[in-house]
Amino acid sequence: MKTTHISIKELAAFIGVSTDTIRRAVRKGEIPSTRVRTALRFDLQEVSTYMQRNAEARFGTGSSCAPGGSAGRARGDQPPPSKTGAQFLGNGS
């Protein structure tokens, strides 16, 4: 079976990040790439598998903290008070 490799622009658009983010991930070894002359090429299936493994290693299997999960601030938790003097009123005033 022949694998299709996509460009850095196509991968960035597919994942929803900038091309600079993709380049940084390649340099850090977070996603696999193939160099064709001066261009980087990516096997989408291989990148997807690699990213899933990285997320599991970093956040644990099935964790809602993994990218794309639904983790967020616990209900009722408020952000820490700022030192800017700005106040947020709960009644819209």
Residue pairs with C-beta under 8 A, 6 or more apart in sequence:
3 43
3 45
3 46
4 43
4 44
5 34
5 36
5 41
5 42
5 43
6 14
6 41
6 42
6 44
7 39
7 40
7 41
7 42
8 19
8 22
8 23
8 39
8 40
8 42
9 19
11 22
11 42
11 44
11 47
12 18
12 19
12 21
12 22
14 44
15 22
22 31
22 40
23 40
25 31
26 33
26 40
30 50
30 51
30 54
31 42
31 47
31 50
31 51
32 42
32 43
32 46
32 47
32 50
33 40
33 41
33 42
34 40
34 41
34 42
34 43
35 41
55 63
55 66
55 67
56 63
56 66
58 66
59 65
59 66
59 69
60 66
63 69
63 71
64 70
64 71
65 71
73 79
